[in-house]
Amino acid sequence: MMIPKGIKDRPVEFAQPVQIVSGIGALCALAAVGTGLILMVATGHAAPAILGIVAGIYLLFSLKVADQWEKVAVLRLGRYQGLRGPGPFHIIPVIDRLSSFVDQRIRVTDVTAESALTRDTVPVNVDAIVFWVVWNAEKCILEVEDFTAAIALSAQTALRESIGRHELAQMITERELLGRELQKILDEKTNGWGITVQSVEIRDVHIPAALEDAMSRQAQAERERQARIILGTAETEISEKFAAASVVYENNPTALHLRAMNMLYEALKEKGSMVIVPSSAVETMGLGGSLATAALNRQGPVVQR
């Protein structure tokens, strides 16, 4: 079967081929032929062997087996007779014909939409996974010629339509919403086929390299703008605090002197540090004696001779 473009083939077969000969049919056929040969040897007549061979051929092509997760339709002279399976079942060779075995386990189909345009005219490649299951094998066999290809093509078409209704930012940030929308669209279409789409997951959204670089530079510029806004806000708050402190120091010179002395003390705590203070500030705050005392204390006791 031809795989449409944009649909990836899976190693698991969705519709199993018709069994020409089953294992249980071959075993019963060997038993019938062996019994006929034994009777022929015992009786000395060829009739038991002929009957055994005929019975073996009949059993070989009439006994079939369906696995636990499989269903198959029986057509008698072209008319639908019913479903068979799971387990062994019997058909009439030549008169009865079997459809392909339908696997009723959960299936997975990979779908890709290449160079699809979003609502804001951005070309993207989108990879999606569709999880679906056959809940009514009768409808699936009788209503659809090839339900696996129908699911894959419907999923690809719905994916392209959904991409055209959304902008690029929505597809990147709202993948779950896009997946639920696709699941609803596909389930409404496939429910009449006896198929239920359980979920659709958007695996990846590929954008052109040039656009990706432009989006990266835009994000970097936005972060720099936010950093500048935060820095400017901090400078404004600091200036307001300084303005409030200046009002307090204006009416209280002693508090201003204490603040200046505390700043000098913090600077002199570091070993080997040097602080240059204008002489006018020293005279105004009366720091000459204080600085001299601090210097003598750092040099140690003075020895008199």
N, C-alpha and C positions, 0 to 999 in steps of 0.2 A: 504494500500500500504506500502511496506517495505521502510523505510528511510535508504539510504546508510550511511555507517560509515563516519563521518566527515561532515555530512550535518544536520543542526539543523532544526527541524520541526517548522513551524510557526503556530500561532493560526488561521490565515486567510486561508481559502481554496482557491486554485488557480482555480480549475475546479469545478463549482457547479454541484451537481447531477441533473439528469433529473427530471423534475416536473411530477409526476403522475397525480396529481389533482391540479389545480390552484384555487385561490380564486374566480376569476371572473367566472370560469367554474362551481364551486359549487353554486355560486349565481344564475347563469342562469338555472342550473338544478333544483334548488328549485323553481324558478319562473315557469318553465315549468310544473313541477309536481303539484304545487299549482293551476295553471290555469286549468289543466286537471281535478283535483278534483272538482273545482268549476263548470266547465261545466258539469261534471257527475251529480252533485247534481241538477244543473239547468235543465238538459235535461232528467235525469232519465236513461241514457244509460251509459254503462261502457266503450264504445269506446273512449270518450275523455280522460278518466283517463289512459287508456292503451297507447294512443298516447302521452300523457303528460309524462308518465314514460319513454317511449322509447326515446322521445326527450330529456328528462332530462339526461338520461344515455349518450346519444350521446354528448350533450353539456358539460357534466362533464369531458369527456376525450378528447374532441376536442379543447376546448378553452385553450390557454396557454398565459402566460405573461412573457416577458423578461424585466429586469430592464434597465435603461438608459445606463449602462456601459457593458451590456451583449450582446453576439451574440450566436446563436445556429443554427446548421445545420439540415436540414430536409432530411431524407432518405426515399424514396418511393419504397418499394419492393427492398431495398438494394442499390438503385441508388440515387446519390446526386441530390437534387432538388434546393438547394439554401440556403441562410442564412435568418434567421428571427430575428426580434428584432431591436431596443428596442420597447417595447409596446406590446399590445395584438396581437395574430395571431391565425390562425386556421389550424388544421391538420385533416387528416382522420384517425380515430382510427383503429388499427389493421394493416392497410396498410402503414401508415406513422410511422416513428420512429425518435426520436430526439437524437442527440448527447449530450454530456455534455455541459452545458452552459460555455462559455468562457468569463472570466472577462478581459476587455480591459483597466483596470486601471494599474497604475504602480505597479509592484510587487517587493518584496524584498526577497532575498534568502541568508541565512547565509551559508558560506562555510568555512571549516576548513581543513588545511593540517597539519597532525600530523607527526612529526619526518621526515620531508623532508630535504634533504641535499642541502646546498647552493653550489655555485661554489667552495668555499674554504673548502668544506667538514665539515660544521658546522650543526649539527641537530637543526632544529627550528620548532616551531609550529606557524602557521600563521592563523589568523582569518580575513576573508574578507566578504564584503557585496556586492551583485550584484543587481543592479537596472535594471529591464527590463520590456518591455511592448509588448503586442501582437498587431501588427499593421495590420495583415492580418489574420482574424479568419479562413478563408477558408483554407489557406495553413496550418495553425496551427492544424486544425482538420483532414485534409486529408493526410498530409505528415508525421505526427509524432503520434505515438501511445500514448505516455505519455510525453507531452512536458515539464511538470514541472520537472519530474525526469531527462529528457534529459538536461535541462538547469543546474540543480544542478550538475550532473555528469560531464558535459563538463566544468563547472566552476572549479570544484575540480581538474580535470586533467590539465587544463590550468594553474591553480595556482601552482601545483607541477612542471610543466615544466618551468614556469617563475622563480621559486625559484632556480632551478638548473642552470639557466643561469646568476644569479646575486650573488655577494659576500654579506657577512653579512652586511658590512658597507653600501653598496648601499641600501639594503633592509630597514635599519634603517633610513637612511638620505634621501632617494629618494622614499618615498612611493607613492607620486603622479605619478611619472614616471612609477612605477610598475603597478599602477592602470590603467593608460592609455594604457599600453601595454596589459594588460589582457582584457580591454574593446575592443580593436581592434581585438584581437584574437577571442574572443567570438562572436563579432558582425559579423565577416566574416563567422563564422560557423553557426550561428542561423538565418542569414538573409534569407536563403532559406526556413526556416520554418515559415516565417511570423512573426518573433520575432526580436526586436531590443534591444540590451544591451546598455542602456544609460550611465551607469557609473559603475565602480568597485572601492570600497574604501577598503584600507587595514586598519583594525581596530587596530590590535596589532600583534607584533612579539615577541614570547616567546623564550628565549634561556635558555640552562641549567644553573642551579645555580652556578656550579663550574666555568663555562666560564664567567658568569656575575661577579663573584668575581674577577676573573683574569683581566677582562676588567676594573673593578673599580680600582684595584691596579695599572694597567698600566696607567690609566688616572691620578691617584694621583702622580705617579712617573714623568709623563710628566709635570705636573704642578710644581712640585718641581724643575725639571730641568730648566724650564722657569724662575722660581723665582731666581735660582742661576745665570742664565745668565744675568738677569736684574741687580742683585746686583753687579756682576762682572763688567758689563758695567758702572754702576754708580761709582764704585771705580776707574775705569780707567779714567773716565771724571774728577773726583775730583782730582786725582793725576796730571792730565795734567794742571788743573787750579792752583794747588799748585806749580807746576814747573814754570808756567808762572809768578806767583806772586813772587817766589823766585828770578827770574831774575830782577824784578823791585826793590825788597828790597835790593838786593846785591849792586846796584849802588846808592841807596838812603837810608842811615841809618836813616835819620829823619822820613821817611815814616814808617820804621820798628818800631821805637820807638812810633810813634803815634798809630800804630796798636796794639802794646803791651799795651799801656795805655788804649786804647778803650776796649780791652779785659778785663783788670782789672776793669775798670769802670762797664762794664756789669755784672761782677761777684759780685761786691760789692753792686749793686743795691738791691739785695735780702737781706731782714732783717735776721740777725742771721747767715749770710754766713761767711765762713772763707776761705781765700785764702792764700796759702803758696807760697811765691815767693823766689827763690834763692837770696842770698845777692849780688852775682855777677851781676845778672840782675838788681837789684835795683840800684847798683852803676853805672852800664853802662848806664842805661836810666835816671839816676838822679831822681829816684822816691821817694827818702827818704823824701824830703820836701813836695812833693805832697801828699804822704800817710799820713804824720803827720798832714797836714792841713785838709785833709778829715776827719781824726779821730777827730780832735778838733771840726770841724763843726757838726759832729754827736753827740758829747757830749754836745753842747750848749755853751753859753758864759761863760767865765772864770771870777769868782768874785775875786777881789783883796782885801786883808785884810790889 
